[in-house]
Amino acid sequence: MSFHDSDPDLPSAGDELKMSLPIVKELEKLFPQMDLMDSNHGSLIYRRALKHGIPKAYLRNYNDFLEVSKGWKWHDDLTIDTPLGKVYFCHGKTADVLKLAQSMGMSCVQGHYHSSMGVRYYGNSLGLYFGLQVGCMIDSKSLAFRYNKVQKARPIIGCSVIQNGLPIIEPFIKDKSGEWIGKLL
């Protein structure tokens, strides 16, 4: 779901959902308990319904249409406690995640900005904090992502984890044809 123009050669949103369900099931086997951030694309159906006067109660929730258990919990934002202090998670609030961390007074993690990945730190009299911009899992060759071809910046494919309160970034290295080489740094 997107506000970008749809490519007529793409499967419909319903077809995409059907094709994704076996992959979602595999993810649920790996991660039966998961906290997920709502996103601009994920929430689009709810925003379009609101625009057209359709009550949210008429719509199915994420877990229902993804056919996953209640172990997957969706959040607009989330703050968790780690051994090194609180960490705030959101889909994306600002292009500069370090400024977000400074304004929140705690470490912050966000996504949304496809062409940015990294971690930056700041300190004050209360401690050391980080701003973590995670990578994305976009298939940049996909027709659904064709709208990005006019952009100079390209998505950074990768993931991040917080381990013992510290951020770890894992960019996925691709070969010259743009395919992941199958291993991390």
C-alpha positions in Angstrom: 0.0 0.0 0.0 1.4 3.3 -1.0 0.4 6.8 -2.1 3.0 6.5 -4.9 1.6 5.6 -8.4 1.0 1.9 -8.8 2.7 0.0 -11.6 0.1 -1.8 -13.8 2.5 -4.7 -14.1 2.5 -5.3 -10.3 0.2 -7.8 -8.6 -2.7 -6.3 -6.7 -2.5 -5.5 -3.0 -4.6 -8.6 -2.4 -2.3 -10.8 -4.5 0.7 -9.4 -2.6 -0.9 -10.3 0.7 -1.6 -13.9 -0.5 2.0 -14.2 -1.7 3.4 -12.8 1.6 1.5 -15.1 4.0 3.8 -18.1 3.7 6.8 -15.8 4.4 5.0 -14.2 7.3 4.3 -17.7 8.7 8.1 -18.5 8.5 8.9 -15.3 10.4 6.3 -16.1 13.0 8.0 -19.5 13.6 11.3 -17.7 14.1 9.8 -14.9 16.2 6.6 -16.0 17.9 6.8 -13.0 20.3 7.6 -9.7 18.6 7.0 -6.0 19.1 6.5 -4.2 15.7 6.4 -0.6 14.8 3.5 0.7 12.8 4.7 2.4 9.6 3.6 4.9 7.0 2.8 2.0 4.6 1.3 -0.3 7.1 -1.1 2.3 8.5 -2.1 3.5 5.0 -5.2 1.4 4.9 -6.4 2.9 8.2 -5.5 6.5 7.0 -7.4 6.0 3.7 -10.4 4.6 5.6 -10.4 7.6 7.9 -10.2 10.0 4.9 -13.3 8.3 3.4 -15.3 8.1 6.6 -14.9 4.4 7.3 -14.7 3.6 11.0 -11.6 1.6 12.1 -14.0 -0.9 13.7 -15.0 -2.0 10.2 -11.4 -3.0 9.3 -9.4 -6.0 10.3 -6.3 -5.6 12.5 -2.8 -6.5 11.3 -2.7 -9.9 13.1 -6.0 -11.0 11.6 -5.1 -10.3 8.0 -1.5 -11.5 8.4 -2.8 -14.6 10.1 -0.4 -14.4 13.1 -1.0 -14.9 16.8 -1.4 -12.3 19.6 2.4 -12.8 20.2 2.9 -10.1 17.5 2.2 -6.7 19.1 2.0 -3.5 17.0 3.0 0.0 18.4 3.1 3.5 17.2 6.1 3.9 19.4 7.7 1.9 22.2 10.1 2.5 25.0 12.0 -0.4 26.5 14.4 -0.8 29.4 17.9 -2.1 28.7 20.9 -2.7 31.0 22.2 0.7 29.8 19.0 2.6 30.1 15.8 3.3 28.3 15.6 3.1 24.5 12.8 4.7 22.4 11.7 3.0 19.2 9.6 4.5 16.4 9.1 4.1 12.7 10.5 7.5 11.8 10.2 10.9 13.4 13.0 13.0 11.9 15.8 12.5 9.4 18.4 13.1 12.2 17.8 10.3 14.8 20.5 11.8 17.1 18.5 15.0 17.4 15.5 12.8 18.3 17.5 11.0 21.0 18.7 14.4 22.4 15.1 15.7 22.5 13.8 12.5 24.1 16.6 12.4 26.6 17.3 8.7 25.9 18.7 6.5 23.2 16.4 6.2 20.1 16.0 3.7 17.2 14.1 4.4 14.0 13.6 3.2 10.5 11.7 4.9 7.5 14.7 6.6 6.0 15.7 3.9 3.4 19.0 5.4 2.4 20.4 6.0 5.9 21.9 3.5 8.3 24.2 4.1 11.2 24.6 4.9 14.9 25.8 8.2 16.5 26.4 8.9 20.1 26.1 11.9 22.4 26.8 12.2 26.1 25.6 14.5 28.9 26.0 14.6 32.6 23.4 11.8 32.9 25.0 9.3 30.5 25.9 8.1 27.1 23.1 7.9 24.5 22.8 6.8 20.9 20.7 7.5 17.9 20.3 4.4 15.7 19.0 4.6 12.1 18.3 1.0 11.0 18.6 -0.2 7.4 15.7 -1.5 5.4 14.8 -4.8 3.7 13.6 -3.3 0.4 14.1 -5.1 -2.9 15.4 -2.1 -4.8 14.8 -3.9 -8.1 11.1 -4.5 -7.3 8.5 -2.8 -9.5 6.9 -1.6 -6.3 10.0 0.5 -5.5 10.3 1.9 -9.1 9.3 5.3 -7.8 12.7 5.6 -6.1 14.6 5.5 -9.5 14.4 9.3 -9.7 16.2 9.6 -6.3 20.0 9.8 -6.2 20.2 8.0 -2.9 19.7 4.2 -2.8 18.4 2.1 0.0 20.8 0.5 2.5 19.8 -3.1 3.0 20.5 -4.3 6.6 19.3 -4.9 10.1 20.2 -3.8 13.6 19.9 -5.3 17.0 20.3 -3.9 20.6 22.4 -6.3 22.6 23.0 -5.6 26.3 21.8 -2.1 25.7 24.3 -1.4 22.8 23.4 -1.0 19.2 24.8 -3.3 16.5 24.4 -2.6 12.8 24.6 -5.2 10.1 24.6 -3.9 6.6 24.0 -6.6 4.0 26.7 -6.5 1.4 25.5 -6.8 -2.2 27.4 -7.8 -5.3 27.7 -5.6 -8.5 24.3 -6.8 -9.7 22.6 -5.7 -6.5 22.1 -9.2 -5.0 23.0 -9.9 -1.3 26.1 -12.0 -1.2 24.6 -14.2 1.6 26.8 -13.1 4.5 27.2 -10.2 6.9 30.4 -8.2 7.5 
